[in-house]
Amino acid sequence: QMMQWVKESEQGKYDFLSLHTANAGGSDNRFPCVSYRNPHAEVRRTPDKGNGMFATQSLSAGELVVGEKAECILYSSELVGKPVVTAPSWSGDVGDALLSQILMQNISGQAGRLDLLLGMSRGTHEAPADGDAAPCVLLSQVVQANRHMASAPWEGPPRGTGLWPTASKLNHACDANCSWHTVGDMFFIRCQRNIAAGEELTLSYINGTVSLDTRQEVLKSRHGFICGCGLCKEQDAGVASGKRQYEAVCRKIQACESKKKS
């Protein structure tokens, strides 16, 4: 087992066949794996989006960027009969609330770990927090903004929710250059195309094939930002161009109607 952990942590070499086989069995798995981050991917500040992950050398399509074990994961089957406490203003779902409670219990007494998690984005709650805000409230906001769904085998329907802090460092783009999937409590990120050195690595937080308006609405309500990726700019320009063309046609029709009347 120790040798396998070394392969995973240093080389990103996971026994994917065994993981997928176990996951396909239908169990809610927490695998004895360790996390990996590609040595050619680093986290640093961006000009306008907080932290982000960047390629320090060129990466190839299909290359593994992150393999991360969940900080905390909660499967749907584990929600049954669980008492959940939420603040009066809580706007997240029950899974988010319970996940944050379990996470708070898991890191009890680990001040350094708590500080690290509270340093993550809080999405729509990113405005300066009340100095008296309880850590559990702030952690709930972190979970709500950063959690990902754990899917059934072969990208099936969601069957749980979890927090993967390293994966959360990747910012959103509807035309993302990386993709992700979960296997049990493991979160894997791979390059979708060749990526140049210095390029930011991105994930799509939502389905990039839905309409521009729908994407922007979801991103604004849940994460607190409007996406300005290349796809959104292109579609927005197309909408604006179409609107201008429509207005020009309307003006021509009105001019023709005016000539007829005169």
Secondary structure by P-SEA (a helix, b strand, c coil): caaaaaaaacccccaaaaaaaaaaccccccccbbbbccccbbbbbccccccccccccccccccccccccccccccccccccbbbbbcccccccaaaaaaaaaaaaaaccaaaaaaaaaacccccccccccccccaaaaaaaaaaabbbbbbccccccccccccccccccbbbbccccccccccccbbbbbbcccccccbbbbbccccccccaaaaaaaaaaccccccccaaaaaaaaaaaaaaaaaaaaaaaaaaaaaaaac
